[in-house]
């Protein structure tokens, strides 16, 4: 069985993420979407909320498994017998960083990394940029699945209300 992992923080998942996950799902029998936990970063959505949103937007795929992981990605791969990491590349600057990570991961565990060029429609897209634009009232609805856009809009309104009340 061919298995791969698509790792990320997915805070929130964007159409760019879904493009890479969908393309990976056509290449592999099972694709694990690993929500990586970084304790030094406070996400807009909890890990559980991110997992729920990803499960909702990937429900039509029969070969997607969504999980969280705290620690090294290669340990996630080793624990699940996953030989490949799939990463989307938006620009040359992504490649410089991701190549270093791929070489480190391969050196640590033998896990291979496959790079998929991002659809040009999403070449500028990042979760951070989406959150920033949305926080300033910009329309990001075309960059996110509808359910994610709704969750983002509600969360930003809650945060704004809490800030004003506090």
Secondary structure, 3 states (H helix, E strand, C coil): CCEEEEEECCCCCCHHHHHHHHHHHHHCCEEEEEEECCCCCCCCCCHHHHHHHHHHHCCCCCCEEEEEECCCHHHHHHHHCCCEEEEEECCHHHHHHHHHHHHHHHHHHCCEEEEEECCHHHCCCCHHHHHHHHHCCCCCHHHCCHHHHHHHHHHHHHHHHHHHHC
